[in-house]
Amino acid sequence: MTKIKYIAVSCAALMTLAACQTTQENLAESGATKLDKSAVTSVFSGNTVPWSSGEGSSFHAADGNYMYKSNAGSTGSGTWRVSDAGDYCFIVKDWYDTEQCFEIYKKDDQLISVAGDGTRRTMKEGAAGNTL
């Protein structure tokens, strides 16, 4: 009987996993589209983009330099780029030792960033130029 229970539990677990969808699949089903390299570059290059947390903004210079200012007044810098796959990537030594990359999706007028672990955040469109 124990073996039958084990098999039943294993089958139930596999069916549950099969029914799970990734964040990316959920976004696609909701009508969101993953932006390509050109579109992601247009979102960030030469623009100041507010952080999804609302606690500051970052300017993305066309040459790959990145500057930020928090609402509390702290400032810093780093670099940013868009990968060939269209992922938005940046590194700020004050925050991370490694580059952080995100897929960018668009649904209607909403931008959505998705981290490697599936965490997603809603983003606002940026303003042209350095408005820090």
Secondary structure by P-SEA (a helix, b strand, c coil): caaaaaaaaaaaaaaaaaacccaaaaaaaabbbbbcaaaaaaaccccccccccccccccccccbbbbbcccccccccbbbbbcccbbbbbbbcccccbbbbbbbbbcccbbbbbccccbbbbbccccccccc
